[in-house]
Amino acid sequence: MEESQSQSQNKTSGGRLYIVGIGPGSIEQLTIKARDVILNADYVLGNSTYLDHVADLLGTQKIIRSSMGKEVDRARKAVDLAKDANVVMVSGGDTNVYGMAGIVIEVAEHENLDVEIEVLPGVTAILAAASMLGAPVVTDFSVISLSDLLTPWEVIEKRLNLASEADFVIALYNPKSRQRKSNFARAIEIIRKYKADSVPVGLVKNALRGEGEAQIVTTLGEVMEHEDWVDMSTVILVGNAESRIWNSPRKDIIITPRGYQRKYDY
Amino acid sequence: MEESQSQSQNKTSGGRLYIVGIGPGSIEQLTIKARDVILNADYVLGNSTYLDHVADLLGTQKIIRSSMGKEVDRARKAVDLAKDANVVMVSGGDTNVYGMAGIVIEVAEHENLDVEIEVLPGVTAILAAASMLGAPVVTDFSVISLSDLLTPWEVIEKRLNLASEADFVIALYNPKSRQRKSNFARAIEIIRKYKADSVPVGLVKNALRGEGEAQIVTTLGEVMEHEDWVDMSTVILVGNAESRIWNSPRKDIIITPRGYQRKYDY
């Protein structure tokens, strides 16, 4: 903390807390503002994975790494430092969507922090995945995490049922982990109660991360054939009743029409 | 079209079609890749509003403006030009979320276009609005457009009912237009059947657009007092049962806890 005070007296008058979405993982998918805020920070905090994603932007800033699962400690440190310095907390994807904005602002509230807090949005993993698949999310959609670490499983099941009944395009996050092998299979089982087996499903790993990108285009009736391929870094997009697959000359693309075909001829 | 062929013979071998999300409207909210792809395009197509947002990036590219409502014509032109040139179709926010990816790829499918199609995601208006409000969307959420131009109103009502029953955080797009004055009031009425009057609601105009930004933090019970303020450019975010408002020393902030408070002490 002493370090931060001497730093701030040189560079800032009063601190500022930025919570910055860094997008899917490659620098080119950051917003220009997110890049500039990171470049000009006194401190950059984050878990090691996210700090590695922006390593090319880190030079003179003080870096505070912490490990996954230490979100509350990390948030407390960011809030403390922000009283006197320009502090950036990096968050994968967007800061809001299962990101760090929540916990950091909760800690700021707890301490009634009186500095400017600026939340910078980023490209969230769902939309990175959607862009790789083509146009699966052009109309109303729901986003559901299958992680029951922080949300009771009954609530997750209820949301899966109602979102499927409403025929939303559905994006599933956190489909699997070592502790939760069966959640993905159970989610697909629920969705199939409402949606036809012909509905397109896209599975995307490491969407726009720059390395390890992979995708599968399949259908709800056949997606369980790919169950072993699905891991914690996979985003799943399930179409609605109007979605279809275009086997284009280059790759398979999912299209969810917005409804223009009801109004126009091509 | 002849123009495009001579152009392409100089600059590219075969064309490429980019569908590019430009984010909320200021250059600094573009991704670095979106900016670079626009800078290097042979043609940039879009409606006038979006082209104005990226005016600082437009110089040597050929620009094709079209007006709102001419999406199909614009898509057809982009697909045609992409056979021989680097073509960028710009789309506000993200390309998928009520964006141009759908219609452009539908037209490409109709013509069985055999060139690389690259969809570049952007910061969507919901997440730009969420970032201005703090952390309202940290957990599962649904996104619903209240425009019944392309979706039947019965489907919209069904989605409002089911998303509210599931206690999703709900983002509403296109709340009002000259033709549809009552849709917003009706949507709030439906949501109030399921969610308590104390649930926080954020209204955001021109989120992160750089000009005209404005926001109101209120509750479901009181949001109709602001009905006249809501217009077509407003995004509405309705919290879930755990969301709360922090009257911070700087501004009112919406927090939807992810559930850390069930697991940790601060």
Interface residues (C-beta under 8 A of the other chain):
Chain A: G21 G23 I27 E28 Q29 L30 T31 I32 K33 R35 D36 E71 V72 R76 D94 T95 N96 V97 Y98 G99 A101 G102 I103 V104 I105 E106 V107 A108 E109 H110 N112 L113 D114 V115 E116 I117 V119 L120 P121 G122 V123 T124 L127 A128 A130 S131 M132 G134 A135 P136 V137 V138 T139 D140 F141 S142 V143 I144 S145 L149 L150 T151 V155 I156 K158 R159 N161 L162 A163 E165 A166 D167 F168 L208 W246 S248 P249 R250 I253 I255 T256 P257 R258 G259 Y260 Q261 R262 K263 Y264 Y266
Chain B: G21 G23 I27 E28 Q29 L30 T31 I32 K33 R35 D36 E71 V72 R76 D94 T95 N96 V97 Y98 G99 A101 G102 I103 V104 I105 E106 V107 A108 E109 H110 N112 L113 D114 V115 E116 I117 V119 L120 P121 G122 V123 T124 L127 A128 A130 S131 M132 G134 A135 P136 V137 V138 T139 D140 F141 S142 V143 I144 S145 L149 L150 T151 V155 I156 K158 R159 L162 A163 E165 A166 D167 F168 L208 W246 S248 P249 R250 I253 I255 T256 P257 R258 G259 Y260 Q261 R262 K263 Y264 Y266
